[in-house]
């Protein structure tokens, strides 16, 4: 990455400003991520059960990590299911082709 390809972006999380340098083409994703994190942290703070910025940040990180791992698990289950279905279809196609060859003989 060239220095000219990077840009400093200011994000606000729980009313605090953070400057983050990122590639220009990742700017929108960074802003969306910061907005999501801010929303998660505000929800935790507003529930009033967790006090302190550090603890709120850790709880938000744990919640987001849980969401990520859950989505990865869903993707893995979906991939396994699709691979199984593809294998079944391939077997059916091979069976049909083999039956067609036997008739030709």
C-alpha positions in Angstrom: 0.0 0.0 0.0 1.4 3.4 -1.0 1.1 6.2 1.6 -1.0 8.1 -0.9 -3.5 5.2 -1.0 -4.2 5.6 2.7 -6.4 8.2 4.3 -7.0 9.2 7.9 -10.6 8.7 9.0 -12.1 10.0 12.2 -14.7 7.8 13.8 -16.8 8.4 16.8 -17.4 5.7 19.3 -19.3 6.5 22.5 -18.7 10.2 21.9 -15.0 9.8 21.7 -13.1 10.5 18.4 -10.6 8.0 17.0 -8.4 8.6 14.0 -7.7 5.5 12.0 -5.6 5.3 8.8 -7.0 2.9 6.2 -6.9 2.4 2.5 -9.2 4.7 0.6 -11.2 1.8 -0.8 -11.9 0.5 2.7 -13.1 3.8 4.1 -16.8 3.1 3.8 -16.4 -0.4 5.4 -14.5 1.2 8.3 -17.2 3.8 8.9 -19.9 1.1 8.8 -17.9 -1.0 11.3 -17.3 2.0 13.6 -21.0 2.8 13.5 -21.9 -0.8 14.3 -19.5 -0.9 17.2 -20.8 2.4 18.5 -24.4 1.1 18.4 -23.4 -2.1 20.2 -21.5 -0.3 22.9 -24.4 2.2 23.4 -26.9 -0.7 23.8 -24.7 -2.3 26.5 -24.1 1.0 28.3 -27.8 1.9 28.1 -28.8 -1.4 29.7 -26.9 -0.2 32.7 -25.5 -3.6 33.7 -22.0 -2.9 32.6 -20.1 0.1 33.9 -16.8 1.5 32.5 -15.7 2.0 29.0 -13.2 -0.9 29.0 -15.8 -3.3 30.2 -18.4 -2.1 27.7 -15.8 -2.5 24.9 -14.9 -6.0 26.0 -18.6 -7.0 26.2 -19.2 -5.5 22.7 -16.2 -7.4 21.4 -17.4 -10.6 22.9 -20.9 -10.1 21.4 -19.5 -9.3 18.0 -17.1 -12.3 18.1 -20.1 -14.5 19.0 -22.1 -13.2 16.1 -19.1 -13.8 13.7 -18.6 -17.3 14.9 -22.3 -18.1 14.7 -22.4 -16.8 11.1 -19.3 -18.8 10.2 -20.9 -21.9 11.7 -24.1 -21.3 9.6 -21.9 -20.8 6.5 -20.1 -24.1 7.2 -23.4 -26.0 7.7 -24.7 -24.5 4.5 -21.5 -25.5 2.6 -21.7 -29.0 3.9 -25.3 -29.3 2.9 -24.7 -28.0 -0.6 -21.7 -30.3 -1.0 -23.8 -33.3 0.0 -26.5 -32.3 -2.5 -24.0 -31.8 -5.3 -22.6 -35.2 -4.6 -26.1 -36.8 -4.7 -26.8 -35.0 -8.1 -23.4 -36.1 -9.5 -24.2 -39.7 -8.5 -27.6 -39.5 -10.2 -26.1 -38.1 -13.3 -23.4 -40.8 -13.4 -26.1 -43.5 -12.9 -28.2 -42.1 -15.7 -25.2 -41.9 -18.1 -24.2 -45.5 -17.2 -27.7 -46.7 -17.8 -27.7 -44.9 -21.2 -24.4 -46.6 -22.2 -25.8 -50.0 -21.2 -28.8 -49.5 -23.5 -26.5 -48.5 -26.4 -24.5 -51.7 -26.0 
